[in-house]
Amino acid sequence: MPEARIHPRSQRRGLRLQCNEGEDPYVLAQARLAARAALCAFAMACCAFLCLQCGSDETASPTEITVVLGIGARCASHLSRIQLVVTAGGSVEYEQDFAIADEGALPLAAKVSVKPNGAGHVLTATFELEPLHHGDEMVRMPLTFSFADGTSGRIVLSLPCVCIGVYCPDGENCAELPAGSGVAACVAPSTCGNASCEAGESCATCPADCACSCGDGTCSGDESCKTCPLDCGSCCGNGACDKDIGESCKTCAGDCGMCPLCGNAICEPGEDCTSCAGDCPCSCGDGACNGTESCQNCTVDCGTCCGNSVCEGGETCQACSVDCGQCVVCGNGVCEAGESCGTCPQDCSCVCGDGTCNMAESCNNCPIDCSSCCGNGACEPGENCLNCSADCGSCCGDGACNNGETCASCPQDCSCCGDGACGAGENCQNCPSDCSPTCGDGNCQCGETCQGCPADCGGACCSVSCGDGSCGSSCGEDACNCASDCAGPCCGNGSCDPNYENCGTCPSDCGSVCGDGACNCGEGCSSCPGDCGACGGCPNGSCEAGEDSCTCPADCPDDPNSCSYCECGGTGGNCQCDANCPEYGSCCADACGACGVCGPTCGNGICGGGEDCNSCPGDCGGCGAVCGNGVCEAGEDSCNCGADCPNDPSSCSYCECGASGGTCYCDAACVGFGDCCADACNNCGAC
């Protein structure tokens, strides 16, 4: 039988009911309701008599949703505020601002209740962020979501980091597609309740449109560890001994406690002085706690051990929360320690960018949460020799002289021809200015003849002669020693053949031509002002002493893969030179030497580069609240941890909706009786 609420309401004007001795409070409560109904009927009759149109206090049920707001972990430290607004037909139905003190407040959940209007509602969350790089302005990024009357459950709006600064046309949202790709795209927002399971919706965020099925890899809808362990994981470890699914002290000691063990000096449930006299003295039950008796082996005489601040044999969070702490409660709207989107999707959302590598996320589809795939031994899409040499190998040796390679750093790819030394990869054919032929190496080449080097050019080569109309290349003939038989370049003969040579390919023969309008091949403002311009001016086509990419970029092109001194604190082009780049992994190779950007800095407001809640709580936030430690921490309240957060008896907490707040009420009836708590309307909809 429900309990009647007996309260100083017995002094209500027009309705004075009070239980007398022997009266049933339930019957009295029913009488009170009947009296109220009679008063309402009388009022309606009066209205009808006076020809007035009276409205009913019965209205259609409001649409109630939980909005989960989050942002990618890589940029979460820059989030300062989120503005949440629900509109319908241009009118504001709900509005709330959330100031974000630190990353530990994310993701946050807001319960939204709006009246049905038949036309649907538009939810807009505007994320306000501090600048990501020096010199940038404050950024405001909106995300929208439409939902119909009757929509229930959670709506998740999470801003990917790649979308910061990407402004989409009206009616579209920015999204990272595919998830974890680092590519921003503008897409039409989904509409929950339109009977179509659209991109961005799931059975967790919009069960009205998307069906849930056990085994689809997502713990959502009405699935739980009990109904679908395949998606939601085992229930063992949730703090509750679920005997209905076979948990016991043997299968899940963490939830059900250790099984009785005779000989451990503890008289546990199931043991007695007959089955285990060593643990359970047979004198137990005589009303006196003496001898070897204690609260552990004789609760009948010595009382329970619960309350001694030690969670010991047989005690659980359910049986003795004062010693073992509060149980984790799935469904209370708070994602507590021990819960995840796998074990409790009602409280914990799985969103790529929420800082946790969950469920079906991996380094491939969500590197923001699961870290890079670099180091797994496979050179995958997006990886290359520059950003992941561990998987893709060194860039040096790929046959292309690029990525800042030189003949000194990578002689395999870059030729040093012209430096006077015959280096690796050079020979008398590709660099005759540095390398001479070697008689006796078995190759008749580079001007060798059967007369001059019979060891290499003997035999049939001796019948080869210049002028016979055939180029005996295998016998040493080439364009240099026999131009009449062999066509092609002959660099070094003192004649510039315009068909094959120029000042770039053979400067010894061609040199530069001052006056041809091109400042090249060693020309400068001093040697050829007609082509390169006068010295001492920028631009003049010559990168002169005292000029560099910072002072004269027109003459001295910038290397986009390097940090110049004027780029410190900003971008080098294809990479970054600012203090944030170590956390994002986007630094230029010389950012440390050129700009002193050498690694993650604890205290800079960015959690990254190996930092975590233990090594740098200032940047990464604390490691989570602990109920029962005497401190009311972030994420705790009077509903989920009353031991640390005392209840305010004059206020309505979310777990008190429909009941009493203490000295006032949080239910629908309090409006008529006038004894609502001050925040009953905002927190419980009792308006």
Secondary structure by P-SEA (a helix, b strand, c coil): ccccccccccccccbbbbbcccccaaaaaaaaaaaaaaaaaaaaaaaaaabbbbbbccccccbbbbbbbbccccccccccbbbbbbbccccccbbbbbbbcccccccbbbbbbbccccbbbbbbbbbbbccccccccbbbbbbbbbbccccccbbbbbbbcccccccccccbbbbcccccccbbbbbcccccccccccccccccccccccccccccccccccccccccccccccccccccccccccccccccccccccccccccccccccccccccccccccccccccccccccccccccccccccccccccccccccccccccccccccccccccccccccccccccccccccccccccccccccccccccccccccccccccccccccccccccccccccccccccccccccccccccccccccccccccccbbbbcccccccccccccccccccccccccccccccccccccccccccccccccccccccccccccccccccccccccccccccccccccccccccccccccccccccccccccccccccccbbbccccccccccccccccccccccccccccccccccccccccccccccccccccccccccccccccccccccccccccccccccccccccccccccccccccccccccccccccccccccccccccccccc
